[in-house]
């Protein structure tokens, strides 16, 4: 009996010990599982925090008719080069958005909007501000293609006054999809009136302009307001300015990665770009980079490296807009093919012959012999013949020469030009510069500033010389014009 009791006791002890061990292992396992769960939760929290940091870039709301600058490679605003034919050519080769040339607020105020019956383009025109005898034809200030530029066109305004900016914007806002304030152009024709890069020195005024446009234009017309700036002398100065600008309610900010005194031939500075991007993203504003962006493929690399939302191409697009095409889609096209497309667009919209010749001077490659053929033609017919496109067939079997004659007729140039006004008789009284009357004295015509340099450059066929001569003439002319008159003239 005692033996049986001892065996029963040993068995019970073994069971108790086994249960204790199992219980201990269970508790230990539970603790381990708890620790694992806690670790997993911590990892999830860390990932969520990282995701939150990535998504910390707010995405400001895009107005109903406005454009979203994110993921876009766009055409920069360029005076003369940014007219309608070049914008259409850029869109043809894949530009996501196009900026028109800087247009001064005062030049738009007082314009009349009409649909050109020959081209179906929207045109804003007005009588010339400078009084020219016998001139009754209005000057076209701005031209828009309502079909091919739909949802793509951003109007860049040159302004130094909030009230004038709003007054001008109300005229054209219904026909565009964004308004960009120029606060980056360093050229005298822009800065002489406190516009362009001059606004970087008057941030209170720049902020007031943006706030006025955001308040008065965005809600009414359903489009966004943006601004284009340059770098300031220090990163701290740039950051302080950008923080003020993104707080105005703008939807996009483009930074030209050069300071105001820098020339295009000087390499872009991108050291401040990531900081600017972060400030923009904190406010939900899209950040677009500009400066030495050479192509769509190059833009993709830079956008990845610096984290910007978009990229803007200027010089490379001025030379060959097929830079908007990826290498996979064919890359750069031969300049002769590009010129053919450009001429077609120019004639379709009735572009001025002078502006067409200027852009051709940018598009024709290097010192090609065709460069020397640009100077003599005064109409599209002569231009098409000179460049060898006369028999080139365009739409519906029409040759470029036929298209040129029709365009000349609309523009009243070449063989369709009105007869010249009769010359004044030799003995007719004339006024000299002092206002006194002189008998039979023929006034000498003084060449415009830089005219001789331009003529020499055109004859040489040197593309760089032409560009530099035009730039010098432009700056010399702007410096010679009183600010009020220059603003009206632009």
GUPALUM-463797 format. One line per field, with one value per residue (C-alpha): residue in three letters; x, y, z. Coordinates in steps of 0.02 Angstrom, whole numbers, plus 50000, padded with zeros to 5 digits. Layout:
<kelos>
residuo = (ALA/...)
X = (X/...)
Y = (Y/...)
Z = (Z/...)
</kelos>
This chain:
<kelos>
residuo = (UNK/UNK/UNK/UNK/UNK/UNK/UNK/UNK/UNK/UNK/UNK/UNK/UNK/UNK/UNK/UNK/UNK/UNK/UNK/UNK/UNK/UNK/UNK/UNK/UNK/UNK/UNK/UNK/UNK/UNK/UNK/UNK/UNK/UNK/UNK/UNK/UNK/UNK/UNK/UNK/UNK/UNK/UNK/UNK/UNK/UNK/UNK/UNK/UNK/UNK/UNK/UNK/UNK/UNK/UNK/UNK/UNK/UNK/UNK/UNK/UNK/UNK/UNK/UNK/UNK/UNK/UNK/UNK/UNK/UNK/UNK/UNK/UNK/UNK/UNK/UNK/UNK/UNK/UNK/UNK/UNK/UNK/UNK/UNK/UNK/UNK/UNK/UNK/UNK/UNK/UNK/UNK/UNK/UNK/UNK/UNK/UNK/UNK/UNK/UNK/UNK/UNK/UNK/UNK/UNK/UNK/UNK/UNK/UNK/UNK/UNK/UNK/UNK/UNK/UNK/UNK/UNK/UNK/UNK/UNK/UNK/UNK/UNK/UNK/UNK/UNK/UNK/UNK/UNK/UNK/UNK/UNK/UNK/UNK/UNK/UNK/UNK/UNK/UNK/UNK/UNK/UNK/UNK/UNK/UNK/UNK/UNK/UNK/UNK/UNK/UNK/UNK/UNK/UNK/UNK/UNK/UNK/UNK/UNK/UNK/UNK/UNK/UNK/UNK/UNK/UNK/UNK/UNK/UNK/UNK/UNK/UNK/UNK/UNK/UNK/UNK/UNK/UNK/UNK/UNK/UNK/UNK/UNK/UNK/UNK/UNK/UNK/UNK/UNK/UNK/UNK/UNK/UNK/UNK/UNK/UNK/UNK/UNK/UNK/UNK/UNK/UNK/UNK/UNK/UNK/UNK/UNK/UNK/UNK/UNK/UNK/UNK/UNK/UNK/UNK/UNK/UNK/UNK/UNK/UNK/UNK/UNK/UNK/UNK/UNK/UNK/UNK/UNK/UNK/UNK/UNK/UNK/UNK/UNK/UNK/UNK/UNK/UNK/UNK/UNK/UNK/UNK/UNK/UNK/UNK/UNK/UNK/UNK/UNK/UNK/UNK/UNK/UNK/UNK/UNK/UNK/UNK/UNK/UNK/UNK/UNK/UNK/UNK/UNK/UNK/UNK/UNK/UNK/UNK/UNK/UNK/UNK/UNK/UNK/UNK/UNK/UNK/UNK/UNK/UNK/UNK/UNK/UNK/UNK/UNK/UNK/UNK/UNK/UNK/UNK/UNK/UNK/UNK/UNK/UNK/UNK/UNK/UNK/UNK/UNK/UNK/UNK/UNK/UNK/UNK/UNK/UNK/UNK/UNK/UNK/UNK/UNK/UNK/UNK/UNK/UNK/UNK/UNK/UNK/UNK/UNK/UNK/UNK/UNK/UNK/UNK/UNK/UNK/UNK/UNK/UNK/UNK/UNK/UNK/UNK/UNK/UNK/UNK/UNK/UNK/UNK/UNK/UNK/UNK/UNK/UNK/UNK/UNK/UNK/UNK/UNK/UNK/UNK/UNK/UNK/UNK/UNK/UNK/UNK/UNK/UNK/UNK/UNK/UNK/UNK/UNK/UNK/UNK/UNK/UNK/UNK/UNK/UNK/UNK/UNK/UNK/UNK/UNK/UNK/UNK/UNK/UNK/UNK/UNK/UNK/UNK/UNK/UNK/UNK/UNK/UNK/UNK/UNK/UNK/UNK/UNK/UNK/UNK/UNK/UNK/UNK/UNK/UNK/UNK/UNK/UNK/UNK/UNK/UNK/UNK/UNK/UNK/UNK/UNK/UNK/UNK/UNK/UNK/UNK/UNK/UNK/UNK/UNK/UNK/UNK/UNK/UNK/UNK/UNK/UNK/UNK/UNK/UNK/UNK/UNK/UNK/UNK/UNK/UNK/UNK/UNK/UNK/UNK/UNK/UNK/UNK/UNK/UNK/UNK/UNK/UNK/UNK/UNK/UNK/UNK/UNK/UNK/UNK/UNK/UNK/UNK/UNK/UNK/UNK/UNK/UNK/UNK/UNK/UNK/UNK/UNK/UNK/UNK/UNK/UNK/UNK/UNK/UNK/UNK/UNK/UNK/UNK/UNK/UNK/UNK/UNK/UNK/UNK/UNK/UNK)
X = (50000/50141/50229/50073/50060/50241/50216/50058/50151/50296/50172/50079/50244/50295/50130/50145/50325/50275/50131/50244/50370/50233/50160/50331/50360/50188/50219/50389/50312/50179/50310/50409/50254/50211/50387/50377/50209/50275/50427/50316/50204/50355/50414/50244/50243/50416/50361/50206/50312/50428/50278/50207/50372/50370/50190/50221/50223/50049/49959/49869/49702/49707/49575/49441/49516/49693/49845/49941/50128/50174/50259/50269/50410/50365/50416/50491/50426/50539/50518/50501/50538/50383/50256/50116/50207/50348/50222/50128/50290/50339/50170/50190/50350/50279/50289/50163/50130/50186/50218/50188/50314/50312/50176/50166/50004/49987/50002/49851/49743/49639/49654/49510/49479/49425/49425/49526/49407/49552/49646/49517/49647/49602/49690/49708/49749/49756/49813/50000/50043/50170/50084/50130/50053/49932/49940/49764/49800/49796/49946/49919/49981/49941/49880/49807/49757/49596/49602/49783/49828/49673/49723/49907/49939/50009/50011/50163/50126/50253/50193/50248/50076/49941/49797/49863/49901/49721/49650/49751/49720/49531/49547/49632/49605/49458/49568/49717/49743/49865/49944/50127/50206/50378/50497/50652/50691/50852/50842/50819/50656/50582/50673/50670/50491/50516/50458/50546/50698/50678/50534/50659/50720/50543/50468/50323/50266/50287/50186/50050/50038/50022/49893/49790/49788/49748/49607/49531/49568/49578/49402/49319/49409/49455/49641/49797/49928/50114/50277/50448/50599/50788/50908/50957/51135/51123/51020/50949/50886/50810/50724/50651/50581/50510/50424/50334/50286/50214/50105/50011/49903/49999/49992/50166/50339/50474/50654/50783/50941/51044/51061/51005/51178/51216/51211/51141/51317/51358/51317/51158/51177/51073/51139/50983/50858/50820/50790/50671/50581/50556/50486/50367/50309/50276/50152/50078/50152/50225/50410/50474/50660/50735/50912/51019/50882/50925/50789/50644/50760/50879/50731/50679/50853/50859/50682/50730/50893/50822/50644/50562/50388/50428/50560/50562/50664/50717/50876/50872/50690/50728/50858/50761/50591/50604/50704/50533/50536/50616/50758/50640/50520/50655/50748/50808/50743/50846/50832/50767/50616/50590/50596/50468/50346/50381/50345/50182/50126/50183/50080/49928/49916/49969/50128/50223/50360/50489/50458/50459/50629/50695/50641/50710/50876/50871/50813/50930/51084/51251/51325/51215/51207/51020/51060/51116/50954/50846/50886/50814/50637/50498/50355/50319/50321/50501/50550/50481/50567/50733/50735/50686/50515/50411/50358/50340/50164/50073/49889/49770/49894/49926/50107/50197/50213/50024/50003/50131/50039/49876/49961/50042/49871/49800/49948/49952/50138/50241/50140/49984/50059/49961/50043/50166/50111/50171/50332/50326/50374/50551/50501/50379/50407/50471/50504/50673/50700/50687/50516/50572/50517/50646/50621/50669/50785/50791/50810/50941/50883/50980/51006/50928/51049/51145/51074/51245/51297/51139/51165/51345/51297/51159/51278/51408/51282/51360/51217/51303/51347/51167/51100/51225/51193/51005/51029/51143/51025/50879/50966/51033/50860/50777/50904/50871/50683/50605/50523/50344/50363/50451/50316/50183/50284/50308)
Y = (50000/50117/50072/50114/50283/50323/50282/50389/50534/50521/50519/50670/50763/50724/50790/50946/50973/50945/51068/51195/51180/51192/51341/51425/51390/51456/51615/51632/51605/51731/51856/51820/51838/51999/52063/52010/52095/52252/52248/52226/52366/52477/52434/52477/52640/52681/52641/52746/52888/52872/52869/53020/53109/53067/53121/53276/53369/53438/53439/53603/53595/53628/53753/53680/53752/53761/53657/53543/53572/53404/53280/53407/53458/53630/53767/53920/54097/54180/54351/54336/54148/54110/54169/54053/53956/53903/53854/53745/53669/53626/53546/53450/53374/53331/53481/53457/53643/53803/53975/54125/54268/54393/54519/54682/54722/54895/54824/54712/54846/54925/54781/54711/54524/54449/54284/54302/54249/54184/54083/54055/54113/54221/54388/54532/54690/54878/55031/55066/55176/55272/55386/55338/55440/55346/55188/55127/54941/54874/54785/54608/54600/54418/54271/54105/53943/53898/53717/53659/53760/53710/53658/53691/53880/53982/54171/54256/54433/54571/54686/54793/54844/54734/54837/54840/54654/54615/54737/54657/54478/54501/54533/54369/54249/54161/54108/54039/53901/53982/54152/54163/54320/54359/54391/54322/54408/54509/54604/54794/54793/54698/54770/54954/54974/54873/54712/54546/54514/54689/54617/54509/54670/54723/54565/54660/54717/54542/54465/54597/54558/54371/54393/54510/54388/54239/54336/54420/54301/54120/54106/54194/54110/53944/53952/53949/54083/54045/54140/54122/54182/54176/54130/54265/54293/54171/54016/54100/54247/54131/54026/54179/54241/54072/54049/54215/54174/54001/54074/54184/54043/54009/53835/53832/53909/53898/53935/53981/53913/54069/54235/54396/54450/54279/54255/54100/54044/54025/53855/53840/53828/53689/53690/53776/53673/53539/53671/53766/53604/53563/53736/53722/53547/53598/53725/53609/53711/53625/53662/53674/53689/53791/53819/53708/53578/53507/53380/53278/53135/53255/53332/53160/53130/53301/53285/53118/53186/53345/53291/53434/53416/53476/53549/53696/53703/53867/53878/53699/53717/53882/53791/53631/53598/53414/53408/53377/53206/53060/52962/52814/52916/52974/53110/53264/53283/53353/53543/53547/53443/53552/53710/53637/53607/53779/53867/53773/53827/54006/54021/53935/54066/54216/54252/54410/54378/54468/54359/54203/54250/54279/54106/54027/54106/54006/53843/53835/53740/53826/53908/53821/53918/53942/54068/54194/54172/54239/54424/54474/54398/54515/54392/54208/54175/54234/54148/53979/53993/54045/53898/53771/53718/53781/53609/53530/53465/53500/53472/53401/53413/53599/53651/53767/53894/53899/53914/54055/54157/54140/54196/54345/54397/54392/54487/54607/54584/54545/54557/54595/54743/54905/55038/55148/55320/55460/55539/55715/55849/55914/56089/56034/56106/55983/55994/55959/55883/56055/56085/56228/56231/56201/56220/56080/56000/55812/55729/55597/55431/55378/55190/55109/55056/54903/54905/54899/54754/54659/54683/54625/54474/54423/54435/54329/54191/54165/54109/54161/54331/54358/54312/54426/54571/54558/54551/54704/54802/54757/54812/54972/55017/54980/55087/55232/55230/55320/55194/55252/55248/55081/55003/55062/55006/54830)
Z = (50000/50044/49881/49784/49874/49835/49650/49645/49727/49600/49456/49523/49547/49369/49304/49407/49348/49166/49181/49263/49122/48993/49080/49087/48902/48861/48958/48877/48705/48741/48794/48636/48528/48614/48584/48402/48381/48464/48350/48197/48252/48278/48102/48031/48127/48061/47883/47905/47970/47822/47706/47793/47769/47585/47571/47676/47511/47511/47345/47330/47239/47052/46994/46878/46717/46780/46735/46851/46833/46911/46795/46653/46536/46469/46349/46434/46405/46275/46196/46006/46008/46110/45982/45927/45787/45905/46039/45914/45854/46033/46065/45901/45969/46139/46256/46396/46422/46335/46405/46293/46286/46428/46387/46485/46574/46495/46320/46349/46429/46292/46170/46070/46062/45897/45803/45644/45503/45397/45527/45666/45792/45943/45925/46047/45951/45970/45876/45891/46040/45937/45811/45633/45491/45377/45486/45522/45545/45722/45797/45859/46039/46076/45972/46035/45950/46042/45984/45986/46142/46239/46415/46374/46370/46515/46493/46568/46621/46647/46784/46930/46992/47072/47004/46826/46835/46882/46755/46615/46673/46667/46480/46431/46577/46496/46349/46446/46574/46692/46726/46770/46843/46772/46916/46834/46669/46689/46525/46527/46430/46576/46727/46679/46740/46899/46815/46791/46901/46975/47077/47171/47252/47298/47376/47456/47285/47210/47351/47329/47142/47171/47310/47201/47055/47168/47249/47096/46951/47012/47086/46939/46794/46875/46834/46942/46969/46966/46972/46891/46990/46992/47132/47255/47316/47462/47498/47653/47550/47420/47553/47639/47473/47420/47588/47563/47383/47416/47554/47429/47361/47199/47122/47045/47062/46929/46978/46848/46926/46893/46983/46900/46836/46760/46572/46485/46438/46623/46696/46798/46988/47064/47243/47310/47211/47341/47474/47359/47317/47502/47540/47392/47440/47620/47552/47419/47276/47123/47094/46915/46875/46732/46673/46560/46537/46367/46324/46390/46436/46523/46614/46680/46751/46835/46905/46982/47054/47130/47163/47069/46997/46822/46708/46588/46427/46347/46241/46178/46126/46039/45934/45903/45985/45944/46107/46187/46105/46198/46120/46114/46008/45889/45985/45892/45715/45572/45570/45391/45441/45595/45488/45368/45511/45584/45418/45402/45576/45545/45387/45463/45601/45496/45592/45550/45422/45527/45678/45570/45500/45676/45734/45576/45620/45781/45701/45552/45606/45632/45479/45353/45188/45215/45352/45221/45126/45268/45250/45078/45082/45138/45116/45134/44948/44931/45094/45041/44873/44950/45071/44939/45006/44860/44797/44970/44989/45152/45189/45057/44915/44937/44910/45029/44889/44867/45054/45057/44925/45020/45181/45093/45031/45208/45278/45130/45098/44945/44784/44888/44980/44960/44851/44946/45003/44888/44946/45014/44890/44900/44951/45085/45255/45384/45568/45640/45811/45895/45816/45701/45519/45384/45197/45079/45205/45193/45360/45375/45439/45591/45602/45754/45892/45840/45663/45580/45692/45649/45462/45473/45577/45456/45309/45399/45433/45606/45720/45881/45810/45756/45927/46016/45897/45924/46111/46114/46001/46112/46271/46193/46128/46295/46387/46268/46291/46440/46558/46527/46339/46341/46446/46325/46175/46241)
</kelos>
